[in-house]
Amino acid sequence: MKDIERFINGFRVFQNDYFGSDSTHFESLKKRQNPSTMFIGCSDSRVDPAILTNSSPGDLFMVRNVANLVPPYQMDDKLHGVSAALEFAVCHLEIEHIIILGHSSCGGIKALMDGTCGCKGGGFISHWMSIAQPAKDKILAELPDKDPTLQRRAAEQAAILLSLENLHTFPFITDRIRQGKLSLHGWYFDIEQGELMAYQPHAGAFEYVTEKADR
Ligand SMILES: [Zn+2]
């Protein structure tokens, strides 16, 4: 119960910060949210977009799942959680940016690369990670003899690009991009270095966008 008490105490701090007598932050948020940006991040406990970007409640519309994946557009009778969130963010909230936030040491990508997805009675992870199979195939073809650690890092970044490609299969997203009202971004959090990289289309590569103060 120690952890649960810690979370409730944490909520008290939040409550005091945002609902205390000297805070007006939630006054407009009580009526509606109006975020400009959607993050699609990994479920990994180390890569919370709100914490990493020093954001506040109301700033980020968010989906987090195993390996921060976006499936391709598919209109069928299956249950599409990511697609529903995308539709709400783009069509109703009219967000201006979608950021796919990947990261180093991603367990989902490691499972995909190692072929160790799933557990007894499971199968959800391997089926979900099949979205990123083209990224795995690409990296194994391009870097066949490289160290597995390097292959995983390349696959983590390739999976971000694949999710960006998949975003382009949604008609309501391409419409907004064409109208100049929406832009897409691929980011990569390098946990070991404590640095943020962003995909630069002109360079065709992820580049560091932050530098440590002591460099
Ligand atoms: Zn991950």
Residues whose N, C-alpha, C, O or C-beta is under 5 A from the ligand:
A	BS01	ZN	C42 D44 A67 C106 G107 G108
